[in-house]
Amino acid sequence: MKVLAFLQRHAAAVWLATLVLVALGIGSARRLPSAIYPEVEFPRIVVVARVGGAPPDLFLTTVTRPLEQALTSTLGVQRIRSKTIRGATEIALQFAPATDMWRALQLTDARIAEVRP
């Protein structure tokens, strides 16, 4: 009851404090950067290879396996998953969490270039 009586006696000060806090909140909200969340890089690279309409078993032996074998030796790779369908393969490379993904992408491109011919 004492708190309510205090607030009623000092109503002008309470309103002034409320308005000041609202103004400060609006001012700080306008100065916040637009991207308040950090940039996130997932340690994953997906390689997609397409070659015409080759049957899956032939595509698996001529394209998917050589790519998998070359990409296995890429620095930082923890897991490789591949999916082969008619005329295309998708190979997902999962890297260690602390891996520099720009470097990993360059290494992956280099491995693919070795196997491409």
C-alpha positions as CSV (number, residue, x, y, z in Angstrom):
1,M,0.0,0.0,0.0
2,K,2.9,2.3,0.7
3,V,4.3,1.9,-2.8
4,L,0.9,2.8,-4.4
5,A,0.7,5.9,-2.2
6,F,4.2,6.9,-3.1
7,L,3.5,6.5,-6.8
8,Q,0.3,8.6,-6.5
9,R,2.2,11.4,-4.7
10,H,4.9,11.5,-7.3
11,A,2.8,10.9,-10.4
12,A,4.6,13.6,-12.4
13,A,8.0,12.1,-11.7
14,V,6.8,8.6,-12.6
15,W,5.4,9.8,-15.9
16,L,8.6,11.8,-16.7
17,A,10.8,8.8,-15.9
18,T,8.6,6.6,-18.1
19,L,8.8,9.0,-21.0
20,V,12.6,9.3,-20.7
21,L,13.0,5.5,-20.7
22,V,10.7,5.1,-23.7
23,A,12.7,7.8,-25.6
24,L,16.0,6.1,-24.7
25,G,14.6,2.8,-25.9
26,I,13.5,4.2,-29.2
27,G,16.8,6.0,-29.7
28,S,18.9,2.8,-29.0
29,A,16.6,0.7,-31.2
30,R,17.3,3.0,-34.1
31,R,21.1,2.7,-33.6
32,L,21.1,-1.1,-33.5
33,P,22.8,-2.7,-36.5
34,S,20.5,-4.4,-39.0
35,A,22.2,-7.8,-38.6
36,I,22.1,-8.4,-34.9
37,Y,22.8,-12.1,-35.2
38,P,26.3,-13.3,-36.1
39,E,27.1,-14.7,-39.5
40,V,26.9,-18.4,-39.4
41,E,28.9,-20.7,-41.7
42,F,27.9,-24.4,-41.7
43,P,30.8,-26.7,-42.2
44,R,29.2,-28.4,-45.2
45,I,29.9,-28.5,-48.9
46,V,27.6,-30.2,-51.5
47,V,29.0,-31.3,-54.8
48,V,26.6,-32.0,-57.6
49,A,27.8,-33.7,-60.8
50,R,25.5,-34.1,-63.9
51,V,26.2,-36.1,-67.0
52,G,23.4,-36.7,-69.5
53,G,21.1,-39.6,-68.9
54,A,23.6,-42.4,-67.9
55,P,22.1,-45.3,-66.0
56,P,22.8,-45.1,-62.2
57,D,25.1,-48.2,-62.0
58,L,27.4,-46.9,-64.8
59,F,27.3,-43.4,-63.3
60,L,28.2,-44.8,-59.9
61,T,31.3,-46.5,-61.2
62,T,32.5,-43.8,-63.6
63,V,31.7,-40.6,-61.7
64,T,30.5,-41.1,-58.1
65,R,33.2,-43.4,-56.9
66,P,36.2,-41.5,-58.3
67,L,34.8,-38.2,-56.9
68,E,34.2,-39.8,-53.4
69,Q,37.7,-41.2,-53.4
70,A,39.3,-37.9,-54.3
71,L,37.2,-35.9,-51.9
72,T,37.9,-38.3,-49.0
73,S,41.4,-37.0,-48.8
74,T,40.3,-33.4,-48.5
75,L,41.7,-31.8,-45.3
76,G,39.1,-31.6,-42.5
77,V,36.4,-33.9,-44.0
78,Q,34.6,-35.9,-41.3
79,R,31.8,-37.5,-43.3
80,I,30.8,-38.1,-46.9
81,R,27.3,-38.9,-48.1
82,S,26.4,-39.5,-51.7
83,K,23.2,-39.9,-53.6
84,T,23.2,-41.2,-57.2
85,I,20.3,-41.0,-59.5
86,R,19.9,-41.2,-63.3
87,G,22.5,-38.9,-64.7
88,A,23.4,-37.1,-61.5
89,T,25.1,-37.5,-58.2
90,E,25.1,-35.4,-55.0
91,I,28.0,-35.7,-52.6
92,A,27.7,-33.9,-49.3
93,L,30.9,-33.3,-47.4
94,Q,30.7,-32.6,-43.6
95,F,33.7,-30.9,-42.2
96,A,35.0,-30.4,-38.6
97,P,33.4,-27.5,-36.8
98,A,36.6,-25.4,-36.6
99,T,37.4,-25.8,-40.3
100,D,38.1,-22.7,-42.4
101,M,35.3,-23.1,-45.0
102,W,36.9,-20.8,-47.7
103,R,40.0,-22.9,-47.6
104,A,38.0,-26.1,-47.6
105,L,36.1,-24.9,-50.7
106,Q,39.3,-24.2,-52.5
107,L,40.7,-27.7,-51.6
108,T,37.5,-29.3,-52.7
109,D,37.6,-27.5,-56.0
110,A,41.2,-28.6,-56.5
111,R,40.3,-32.3,-55.8
112,I,37.4,-32.1,-58.2
113,A,39.7,-30.6,-60.9
114,E,42.1,-33.5,-60.5
115,V,39.3,-36.1,-61.1
116,R,37.4,-34.1,-63.8
117,P,39.3,-35.4,-66.9
